[in-house]
Amino acid sequence: MIRIVATAEQIRRLNEADDGIELVDETGKRLGVVAREIDLEDLRLARARLESDQPRLSYTAVLDHLHGLETP
């Protein structure tokens, strides 16, 4: 296993993250993503949203919308 030691500034920024963390090199090329742990509150919210009668969009509808944003 490779060990990478974070600087104090990097540790501060990691501790501020409330969602995933993207790791990039000096050119901005993505090296990887670190997802935060899911806690019981996250599960409760997800279950409540699934049980609600709020309208939902399909995966395809979301992709279509995002592709539409790219086209001028």
C-alpha positions as CSV (number, residue, x, y, z in Angstrom):
1,M,0.0,0.0,0.0
2,I,1.2,3.5,-0.8
3,R,1.1,6.1,1.9
4,I,0.8,9.8,1.1
5,V,1.3,12.3,3.8
6,A,-1.0,15.4,3.6
7,T,0.1,18.9,4.5
8,A,-1.6,20.8,7.3
9,E,-3.5,22.9,4.6
10,Q,-4.6,19.7,2.8
11,I,-5.8,18.2,6.1
12,R,-7.8,21.4,6.9
13,R,-9.5,21.3,3.4
14,L,-10.2,17.6,3.8
15,N,-11.8,18.2,7.2
16,E,-14.0,20.9,5.6
17,A,-15.4,18.6,3.0
18,D,-19.0,17.6,3.5
19,D,-19.3,15.4,0.4
20,G,-16.8,13.6,-1.8
21,I,-13.2,14.7,-2.4
22,E,-11.7,14.8,-5.9
23,L,-7.9,14.1,-6.2
24,V,-6.2,15.8,-9.1
25,D,-2.6,16.4,-10.2
26,E,-1.0,19.8,-10.9
27,T,-2.6,20.0,-14.3
28,G,-6.1,19.2,-13.0
29,K,-6.2,15.7,-14.3
30,R,-8.5,13.5,-12.1
31,L,-6.6,10.9,-10.2
32,G,-9.5,9.6,-8.2
33,V,-12.4,10.4,-5.9
34,V,-12.8,9.7,-2.2
35,A,-16.4,9.3,-1.1
36,R,-17.4,10.2,2.4
37,E,-19.0,7.6,4.6
38,I,-22.8,7.3,4.7
39,D,-24.2,7.8,8.1
40,L,-27.6,6.9,9.6
41,E,-29.0,10.4,8.8
42,D,-28.1,10.0,5.1
43,L,-30.0,6.7,5.1
44,R,-33.0,8.2,6.8
45,L,-33.2,11.0,4.3
46,A,-32.8,8.6,1.4
47,R,-35.6,6.4,2.7
48,A,-37.9,9.4,3.3
49,R,-37.3,10.7,-0.2
50,L,-38.0,7.3,-1.7
51,E,-41.3,7.0,0.2
52,S,-42.4,10.5,-0.7
53,D,-44.8,11.3,-3.5
54,Q,-42.5,14.0,-5.0
55,P,-42.1,13.8,-8.8
56,R,-38.9,12.1,-10.0
57,L,-36.9,12.3,-13.1
58,S,-35.5,9.2,-14.8
59,Y,-31.8,8.8,-15.4
60,T,-32.4,9.3,-19.1
61,A,-34.4,12.5,-18.6
62,V,-31.5,13.9,-16.4
63,L,-28.9,13.0,-19.1
64,D,-31.1,14.5,-21.8
65,H,-31.4,17.8,-19.9
66,L,-27.6,17.9,-19.2
67,H,-26.8,17.2,-22.9
68,G,-29.2,20.0,-23.8
69,L,-27.2,22.4,-21.7
70,E,-24.1,21.7,-23.8
71,T,-25.9,22.5,-27.1
72,P,-26.0,26.3,-27.9
